[in-house]
Amino acid sequence: MSDSEYTLTLSDVAEMTGRHERTIRRWTLDGRGDRGLLPAVDTLDGLRFRAVDVEAYLRPRSAVERP
């Protein structure tokens, strides 16, 4: 998994999901022990996300799959 695949910013993901940036940050797994629902990398310019991860997160899940 290349860091170059992580192109979406926190505000991009917030816009895609219709959620506040703070909510997206809570969903994030970035190596700091956060909740870990959405993978991200922490760069000098802030968190970066992959589009495939965001799309997978937004897909409906069955009750069995939900954390």
N, C-alpha and C positions, 0 to 999 in steps of 0.2 A: 504494500500500500504506500504509494508515494505521497509526500506532503503536497506536491503540486496538484493533486486531485482535490485538495481542500481549498475551494475557491470562494465559497459563500461566506459572507460576513454575518455577524450576529444580527445586524439590522435586516439583511436579506432574508434570513430564516424567520425573523419576527414578522416580516411582511408576508412571506409565504404562508405562515401558519395563522396569521391574524392574532398573534399573542404578543405580549410585551417582552422586550429584550430581557428583562429580569427573569421572566418565566423560562425563556429559552436557556438562560444561564443555569437555572435550576435543573433543567433536563440533561445537562451536559456531563459527559465523561471526558475530562481533559487531563487526567493524571493527578488531580488534586483530591481525589476521593469523593467527588460529588456524586449525585444520584446515579449517573451513568446510563441514562436512557437514550442519549444521543451522542455519538462519538464526535469529538472535535480535537483540534490541535490548538495550542496556545502559542501564538506568534508575537513578535514585537509589535505588530499592528492590531493585536486582539485575537479573539477566537475565530477559527475558520472551520467550516463544515463542508462535507461532501454532499452534493445534490442527491445521490443515491441513498444516503443514510437518512436524509430528511424525508424523501419520498417514502421510504420503507417505514419510517416512524409514523407518517400520516395515514398509511393504509389501515383500514379497519382490522382490528384484532378480535379474536374470540375471547370470551371471558377467561378461558384457561390460560391464554398467552399473556394476559395483562399482569403486570407486577403487583 
